[in-house]
Amino acid sequence: MTSLLIIGVVVLLGIAIWQLTKIFHLTQTIKQKPAHESESEIASERDNNVNGYLLFGFLGFIYALMIYSCAKWGYMPLMSDAASEHGKDVDNLMWISMILIFTVQIITQFLLHYFSFKARGIKGRKATFYADNDKLEMIWTIIPVIVLSGLILYGLFAWNNIMYYDQDEEVMYVEVYAKQFGWDVRYSGEDNTLGKANVRFIQGVNATGADMSDPNSHDDILASELHLPLGKKVVFKIRSQDVLHSAYFPHFRAQMNAVPGMVTQFAMVPSITTSEMRQLPETIKKVDKINKLRSQRSQELIAKGEEALTPYEFDYILLCNKICGRSHYNMQMKVIVESEQDFKKWLGEQKTLGQRIAEEQAGNEPQPAVEEEAVSQEEEAVSEDNTAESEEEAIEIENIRG
């Protein structure tokens, strides 16, 4: 706090000195000087020409920087190879937006600099003043309205594909539960109905607070990994235990806030399995690049006597896209897209929430009286041994002191 206060004082002093110099400069210009000593501050025709050509030089710099940036950092992995059916619409919308932005930027920047040069100050030239021009105003109003309306309508179409689904179609319900700093997943079980839940019921293995008085909760399945079947529409019900989070599936082009006290949702259909995505050329190239960097880093770690990094393997991930606290950066979950047959096999191997709670309660049941007595005798024997060791240590310490 003290450092912040010192920085604030220094900044204010700098501003005060700057203002004083401006006042001093103004007082000096007020004083009358002889004609031969005065310096004209009016730009000459030569000055205007130089500034005009400099404008074109700056325009070339902008274009060169744009081309260099696109060549150097123009890799856009999240604008192709979407892993969901609606993701293609999102990618198309992004490409259209980027093309429009670049086109408008190139044209408007050229016109801005060209007309600034063309209308530079020249002796004898007078500026023409237009109070208004209905034709121009019509053009620069109608064209943006048409373009933006098209983008908005396309965006609404993509949004409806993500948010809404037909109540009659076959879907699978999955709950994504956010908390600082991790995710829990609850599948709807055989009845395809998620049981009621409340944070007050969170205890032991019941990590999402399912209400076990609701019969629909007993066949629900909790998991630490999110498995999704290929080609199956999944409706995500999203909840938060503590603060505002955001469930972000970058490869599926889907994101939804997790709001405490609310249930938000979106729907999607996975279209590419994890194994298929790993075989795509772009993915292979990305993995090779990452592993090359990890290999270099591993050599540095080994030289320091530390453990090397493990090779990277591509996986879909679920991230938190809201800054939710200290470990926000590490709040992620592995997502596996597999065939429906493999998914059913995996889901069948998982225990239901009812079974897990029953096992937990059975493990916490009191032991028989005979076992309790044996444990009690064993604890007494250990206590006596500890006492004896303490007495021997005390005598040894006294001998050392003596």
N, C-alpha and C positions, 0 to 999 in steps of 0.2 A: 504494500500500500504506500509506503514511504517513497519507493522508487517511482511509482506512478505519479505521486504528487510532485516529485522533483522534475520529472519529464514534463508535466503540465506547466509548471512554473517556467521552465526553460522555453517551451513553445510560446507561452504568452509574452515573455521578454523578447523573443525573436520577432513576434508580430508587432510589439510596441516599437522596437527599433526600426523596423521596416516602415511603419507609419510615420515615424519622425523624419526619416530620410525623404519620404514623399512630401511632407510639409515643407522641409527645407528646400527641396527642389522647386516647389511652387513659389516660395518666397523669392527665390533667386530669379525666376523667370519674370516676375512682376517688375523687377527693377529695369529701368530703361538703359539700354546700351547704345553707343554710337552706331550709326548705320554700317560702318566698315567692320565693326566687331560682331554684329548680329549674324546668326547662322539660320538659314531658312530650314524649316522642318517640313516643307511641302515637297512631296515626291516629284522628282523630275521624270521626263519621258524615258530616260535611260533606266531609272530605278524601276519604272513600271515594266519595261521590257525584260529586265533581269529577273524580276519576281515572276513574270509570266512564264519564262523558260524554266525557272526553278519549279514552278507548279507542275509542268510536264515531267520534269525529272523526278519529282515526288510521286507522280502517277505511275511512272515506270517502276519506281521502288516498291510501291504497293503491289503491283502486278507480279513483280519478281518474287517478293516475299510470299505472296499467295501461292505461286507455282511451287516454290521451294518447300513451303510448309505442307502442301498436298503430297509432294513427292517423298518428303522425309517422314511425316507423321500422318499421312492420309489413309493409313490402314484402318478400316472401320469394321471390326469383327461383328458388331451387333447391328449390321444393316444387311446381312445376308445369312443364309442357312438357318433360318428360324426353325425351332424345334416344335412348333405348335401350328395348328391350322390357321388360327387368326394371325399368327406372327407374320405371315406373308403380307397381309394388309398393312400391318404396322410398318414393315420394312419399305413397302411401296410408298406409304405416306411420308416416311423420312426421306427417301430418295427424291420424291417430288419437291418436298420442302427445300432440300439442300440445293437442287438444281435451280429452283426459282430464286433462292437467296443469292447464289453465285451469279446468276444471269443478271439480276437486278443490280447487284453490287458492281459488276463490271461495267454495265451500261451507264448507271447513274454517276459513278466516279469519273468515267470518261467525260460525260456531259458537263459535270461540275467543273472539272479542270479546263475543259476546252472553252466553255463560255466565259470562265474567269479570265482566260488568256485573250480571247477575242474581244471582250469588253474592257480591256485594260485602258488605263488613262492615256490618251493621245491628245496632243495640243490641237485645239480647234474642234474636238469631238464633244458632242453633248449627249447626255443620257436621255433616252426616251422613257417617259413615265406612263405606265398603264394603271389606271385606277382599278380595273378589273378586266378579265378576259373569260367570258362565259364558256367558250369553246375549250380552252385549256383546263379550266376548273372541272368541266364535264369529263374530260379525258382522264385526268389524274384522280377523279373520284370513282368513276364507273369501273375502270379497269381493276383497281385494287378490290372493289366490292365483289366483282365477279370471281376473281382469283381466290380471295379469302373465303367466299361462300362455298366455292368448290372444295377447298381444303377442309372447311368445317363439316360439310356434308359427308365427305369421305371419312373424316375422323369420327363422326357420330356413327357411321356404318361399322367401322372397326370397333368402336366402343361398345356398341350393342352386341357384337359377336363375343366380346369378352365378358360383359356383365350379365346378359340375360340368356335364358334357355327356356325351351318349351317344357311345361310341366308334365306333358305326356311322354316325352322322350326318355329313354333309359340313360340314367346318369349314375355316377358314384359319388357319394358324399364323403369328404375328408375334412377334418378340422385341423387347422394350423394354429398352434398356440404359441404366442410370443411371450418371452420373459427375459429379464436381464440375467445372463446374456446367452440365450440359447433358444432352441425351438423344440417343441414336442408335437407329435402327430397322432391324431386319433382317427381310426377308420370306423366306418359305420357298421361293420359286421354283417352277418347274414341277412338281417332284416333291412339293411340299407337305410337305417334311420339312426342318426346320432342322438344319444340320450341327452337330457338336460344337464347343464353344468353350471357351477358357480365357484368362485375362488374360495368360498368358505369351506368347500368340501375337499380342498387339496390336502392330502395326507398320505405319506408313504408312497406306494406305487401309483396312487391316483394323482398323477402329476398335473392333469388338466382340470381337476375338480369336477369330475363327472358325478352326477347325482345318482347314487346307487339305489335310491328308492324308485327311480324311473326304470321300468323293465327294459326299455330300449338301451340302457347303458350297459347291461350285463354282457352283451356279446360284442361291445366295442373293443377295438384293439389299439393299444398304444405301441408306438415304435419310435426309435431314435434315428431312423432313416426314412426318407420319403420315397416309396416305391410307387410307380405309376404304370398302368397298362397302356400299351400302344393302341391308338385309335379309339380309346374310350373317353367319353366326355366326363371330366371330373369337375365337380362343384366344390370349391374351397370355401369353408366357413372359417373366418379368421377372427381370433380373439387375442386380447392382451391381458396379462396378469398385473402389470404395474404401470408402465409409461407408454407413450406413443411410439410404436414401432412401425415398420413398413415391410411387408412381405414382398420381396423383389426376386422374380425369376428371370434373370437377364436373357437366357437362351430361349425362353418361351415368350418373351416380350409381354410380360405381365407384372403388374405391381398393384398392391392395395394396402392402404394403411390399416394397422392393427390398433384399434382405439379401445382403451379401457372402458368397460361398461357397455360396449356395443359389439355386435356381430356383423362384420362386413363380409363381402363375398365376391367372387368372380368365377367364371367357368372357362375351361380350356380343354382342347383335345391334343394330347402329345402325338407328334407325327414322325419322330425319328428316335429310335432306341439309342441308348448310350453306346452300345457296341458299334452301331452304324455311324454315329457322329464321330467316334474315334477314328474311323477309316476315311473320313473326308480329307481331301488334300489340304484344305486350310487348317483343319485341326492338327493334322500331322506336322505341318510346318510350324504352327504355334508351339506345339509340345516340344519339338526339336529345339526351337529357339530357347524356350524356358529351361530345358535340360542342359543346354550348352552353358547358360548363365549359372545354373546350379552347380554344374561340374567345376567351373572356374572358382566359384565360391567355396566348394567343398575342398579344393586343393589348398585354399587359404586357411580353412578351418583345420585341416589335417596338419598343416605346418605348425599351427598353434597348439597341436595336441588335442583338439576338440573333435567331436563326432561329425562325420560328413553328412550332407543333406541327402535325403532319399530321392530317387528319380520321381519326376512329376508324371502323373497319369490323368488324362482328362476325365472330369466328371461334371455333370450338371450340378448346380448349387442353388440353394435358397439363401439369400442375403437379407440383412436388415438395411434398408435405405434411408433410415432416419438416425440422426446422431442421438442415441438413446443413453449414452453414458460412457464410462471409461473403457469398457471392453467391446464397444460397438463394432470396431473393426474386425473382431473375431467372431461375431455372431452369425454363424452360417450352418447349414445342414446339407449333407450329401443327398442328391436326388438321382434316382435310378429309374430310367424308362426301359421297360422290357416287354416282351410279348405277353399277351393276356394269359397264356398257359403258364409261363414262368411266374407271372405275378400271382396267379391263384395258388400255385405251389408254395411260393414264399408266404403268402397270407395264411395259408392253411397250417404252416409250421408255427405261427405265432399264437401265443396264449391270449385268451380273451381277458378283458379287464376283470370280469367276475372271478375267473380262475386265479388270476394273479393276486387279487385281494384276499381270496379264500386261503391261498397258500401263505400269504403274509400273516394273516391272522392265526393260522395253524402254527406257524413258526414262533409266534409270540405267546402261545399258550403257556401257563405255569407248569413247571415240571412236577412229577410225582413226588410224594412226601419222602420216599426212600432216597431219591436222587437229591432232593433238597437237603436232607440230613447229611448225605455224603459230601455234598458241596460245602455245607457249613463246617463239617469236621476238617475238610481239606483247607478251608480258609483259616480256621483256627490254627492248624499246624503251620501254615505259611506265616501267620502272624507271630507265632512263637519263635519260628526260625529268624524272622526279621528282628524280633526283640533281642534274641541272643546275639545276633550280629551287631546290633546297636550297642549292647553292653560291652562286647569285646572291643568294638571300635572306641568306645568311651574310655576303657581301661588303657588301651594303647595310646590314646591321645594324652591321658594324664601321665603315662610313663615318659612320653616325649617331653612334655612340659617340665616334669620333675628333673 
